[in-house]
Amino acid sequence: MATKFYGEGHFIYFCILNRKMKYTQLTKEQFEELNEEFAVFLAAQSIDVKQWNKIKKETPDLADKELDVFSDFVWEKVLDKANYIEHISKDTLNLFKCDENSMQRIVVKIKKEDINLLDETGFNWFLDNSKDQSIEYLKGEKVYSKERNLEIFELIQQGGVVSGGKLFEALYIIIQ
């Protein structure tokens, strides 16, 4: 890996130029929401606003690498705390409980044409009729084949959302 030294007076800046991202770069909106955290991240490297603006102007590739490093740092923190993921489609609930070494999954399949879990009426129908014959429940568990956080990230990339786990835990009791 190549290391570039960027100096200005007492300021020395280190950046791994050949570093590959683990996740994906945050969106502009996400960076804006994390503006204060990003400022702290830069400050931890002794980079102030003036220096950051100079880096962005004179070495945009280096600035982009900093954004990559910060993005991976944020994703890692979010994924470390993610214990439940939900993915809901028109007729299926995919609920995941992400433990340290394995992931449990509950799948709920609605076999009724007029029920749409994506709207409030359909979802409430499911909650009120969880024992209906048109509902199929499956559960399983698997040991991670990759790093835990990478598997959770893939679920999020496929449309999953981090949740508090109430639905998973409630359904887990029902299907026991």
C-alpha positions as CSV (number, residue, x, y, z in Angstrom):
1,M,0.0,0.0,0.0
2,A,1.2,3.4,-0.8
3,T,1.2,6.1,1.8
4,K,1.1,9.8,0.9
5,F,2.3,12.5,3.3
6,Y,0.6,15.8,2.9
7,G,2.2,18.5,5.0
8,E,1.5,22.1,5.9
9,G,3.6,23.6,8.6
10,H,3.1,21.5,11.7
11,F,0.4,19.5,10.0
12,I,1.2,16.1,8.6
13,Y,-1.5,14.1,6.9
14,F,-1.4,10.4,6.3
15,C,-3.7,8.6,3.9
16,I,-3.7,5.1,2.6
17,L,-4.1,5.7,-1.1
18,N,-4.7,2.1,-2.2
19,R,-7.3,1.4,0.5
20,K,-10.4,-0.4,-0.8
21,M,-13.7,0.5,0.7
22,K,-15.4,-2.2,2.8
23,Y,-18.9,-0.8,2.4
24,T,-20.2,2.1,0.4
25,Q,-19.6,5.8,0.6
26,L,-22.3,7.7,2.4
27,T,-24.7,9.9,0.4
28,K,-24.4,13.6,0.3
29,E,-27.5,13.8,2.6
30,Q,-26.0,11.4,5.1
31,F,-22.7,13.4,5.2
32,E,-24.8,16.5,5.8
33,E,-26.6,14.8,8.7
34,L,-23.2,13.7,10.1
35,N,-21.5,17.1,9.6
36,E,-20.5,17.4,13.3
37,E,-19.2,13.8,13.5
38,F,-17.2,14.4,10.3
39,A,-15.7,17.5,11.8
40,V,-14.6,15.6,14.8
41,F,-13.2,12.8,12.6
42,L,-11.1,15.4,10.7
43,A,-10.1,17.1,14.0
44,A,-8.8,13.8,15.3
45,Q,-6.4,13.9,12.4
46,S,-5.5,17.6,13.1
47,I,-7.4,18.8,10.0
48,D,-9.3,22.0,10.4
49,V,-11.8,23.6,8.0
50,K,-9.2,25.6,6.2
51,Q,-7.0,22.5,5.7
52,W,-9.9,20.4,4.6
53,N,-11.0,22.9,2.0
54,K,-7.4,23.0,0.7
55,I,-7.3,19.2,0.5
56,K,-10.6,19.1,-1.4
57,K,-9.4,21.8,-3.9
58,E,-5.8,20.6,-4.4
59,T,-6.1,16.9,-4.0
60,P,-9.7,15.8,-4.6
61,D,-8.7,12.1,-4.8
62,L,-7.3,12.4,-1.3
63,A,-10.4,14.1,-0.1
64,D,-12.5,11.3,-1.6
65,K,-10.4,8.7,0.2
66,E,-11.0,10.5,3.5
67,L,-14.8,10.4,2.8
68,D,-14.4,6.6,2.1
69,V,-12.6,6.1,5.4
70,F,-15.2,8.1,7.3
71,S,-18.0,6.2,5.5
72,D,-16.6,2.8,6.5
73,F,-16.1,4.0,10.1
74,V,-19.8,5.1,10.3
75,W,-21.1,1.9,8.6
76,E,-19.0,-0.2,11.0
77,K,-20.5,1.6,14.0
78,V,-24.0,1.2,12.7
79,L,-23.6,-2.4,11.8
80,D,-22.0,-3.3,15.1
81,K,-25.2,-2.1,16.8
82,A,-27.6,-3.7,14.4
83,N,-29.2,-6.7,15.9
84,Y,-32.4,-7.0,13.9
85,I,-33.2,-6.4,10.2
86,E,-36.6,-6.4,8.6
87,H,-37.4,-6.6,4.9
88,I,-41.1,-6.3,4.0
89,S,-42.6,-6.9,0.6
90,K,-46.2,-7.1,-0.7
91,D,-46.7,-10.7,0.5
92,T,-43.6,-11.6,2.6
93,L,-41.9,-10.6,5.8
94,N,-38.2,-11.4,6.2
95,L,-37.1,-10.9,9.8
96,F,-33.5,-11.4,10.9
97,K,-32.0,-11.6,14.4
98,C,-28.2,-11.0,14.0
99,D,-26.3,-12.6,16.9
100,E,-22.5,-12.6,17.2
101,N,-21.9,-15.8,15.2
102,S,-25.1,-16.7,13.5
103,M,-28.3,-15.2,12.1
104,Q,-31.8,-16.4,12.8
105,R,-34.5,-15.8,10.2
106,I,-38.3,-15.8,10.3
107,V,-40.1,-15.7,7.0
108,V,-43.8,-15.0,6.9
109,K,-45.5,-15.6,3.5
110,I,-49.1,-14.4,2.9
111,K,-50.9,-16.5,0.4
112,K,-54.0,-14.2,0.1
113,E,-54.1,-12.2,-3.1
114,D,-55.8,-9.1,-1.6
115,I,-53.4,-8.6,1.3
116,N,-50.6,-6.2,0.8
117,L,-48.2,-6.0,3.8
118,L,-46.8,-2.7,2.5
119,D,-50.0,-0.8,3.3
120,E,-51.5,-0.3,6.8
121,T,-54.7,-2.2,6.1
122,G,-52.8,-5.3,4.9
123,F,-50.3,-5.2,7.7
124,N,-53.1,-4.8,10.3
125,W,-54.9,-7.7,8.8
126,F,-51.8,-9.8,9.3
127,L,-51.5,-8.7,12.9
128,D,-55.1,-9.4,13.6
129,N,-55.1,-12.8,11.8
130,S,-51.7,-14.2,12.5
131,K,-53.2,-17.8,12.8
132,D,-55.0,-17.6,9.5
133,Q,-54.5,-20.7,7.2
134,S,-53.3,-18.4,4.4
135,I,-50.2,-17.5,6.4
136,E,-47.1,-19.7,6.2
137,Y,-44.3,-19.4,8.8
138,L,-40.7,-20.6,8.3
139,K,-37.7,-20.2,10.6
140,G,-34.1,-21.0,10.3
141,E,-30.6,-20.2,11.5
142,K,-27.3,-20.1,9.8
143,V,-23.7,-19.4,10.8
144,Y,-22.2,-16.4,9.0
145,S,-20.3,-17.4,5.9
146,K,-18.6,-14.0,5.9
147,E,-17.9,-11.4,8.5
148,R,-21.1,-10.6,10.5
149,N,-21.2,-6.9,9.5
150,L,-20.7,-7.6,5.8
151,E,-23.7,-10.0,5.8
152,I,-25.9,-7.4,7.6
153,F,-24.7,-4.8,5.2
154,E,-25.8,-7.0,2.2
155,L,-29.2,-7.3,3.7
156,I,-29.5,-3.5,4.0
157,Q,-28.3,-3.1,0.4
158,Q,-31.1,-5.5,-0.6
159,G,-33.7,-3.3,1.1
160,G,-33.6,-4.5,4.7
161,V,-34.0,-1.9,7.5
162,V,-32.4,-2.0,10.9
163,S,-35.2,-2.4,13.5
164,G,-35.6,-2.8,17.2
165,G,-36.7,-6.4,16.9
166,K,-40.2,-6.2,18.4
167,L,-41.8,-7.9,15.4
168,F,-39.2,-10.7,15.2
169,E,-39.5,-11.4,19.0
170,A,-43.3,-11.4,18.8
171,L,-43.4,-13.8,15.9
172,Y,-40.7,-16.0,17.4
173,I,-43.1,-16.6,20.4
174,I,-46.0,-17.3,18.0
175,I,-44.2,-19.9,15.9
176,Q,-42.6,-21.8,18.8
